[in-house]
Amino acid sequence: MKLAEALIIRAANNRRLDELTRRIQGNLWIQEGDKPAEDVSALLNELEMLIVGQTVLIRRINYTNSMTIVDTANSASMSDLIAERDDRRTRQRIWMVFANALRQHPGRQAKSEIKFLPTVSAKEMNDIADAAAKSLRDLDTQIQAANWTTELL
């Protein structure tokens, strides 16, 4: 199985965990004399088995990520690239917040009101945000390509 397939299964398992949790929660209480719509014990057993399987899968994914060298020039593992992607995603998000804030000029209603001026160039902030977004896309593409060529350990 490829790493990408394991990641797809992990995501599907997470959705299934959410679904089972909602179904169990919806059957925890019934009116006296009624029967639950579903067998809570069976759902709890299924939930437990799914959690155990998910834990094993996540361990295998994490092990594969730590053992797979993707960027040989820098000896960077998949785990290193994922951490770098998180860093780039954070930076890109923050720069976009700044760029958006510069687009929302406070303005004045009358000439007697205090005039507000930007402390940095909106174009420069937009350029930085765009470069961060491109950098994030490039790294994410590299990670995705490696996911489809790496065997799950």
Protein Blocks (a to p, Z undefined) as FASTA:
>chain_A
ZZklmmmmmmmmmmmmmmmmmmmmmmmpccehiacfbdfklmmmmmmmmmmmmmmmmmmm
mmmmmmpcfblmnopafklmmmmmmmmmmmmmmmmmmmmmmmmcgbjfbfkbccdddfbd
fklmmmmmmmmmmmmmmmmmmmmmmmmmpccZZ
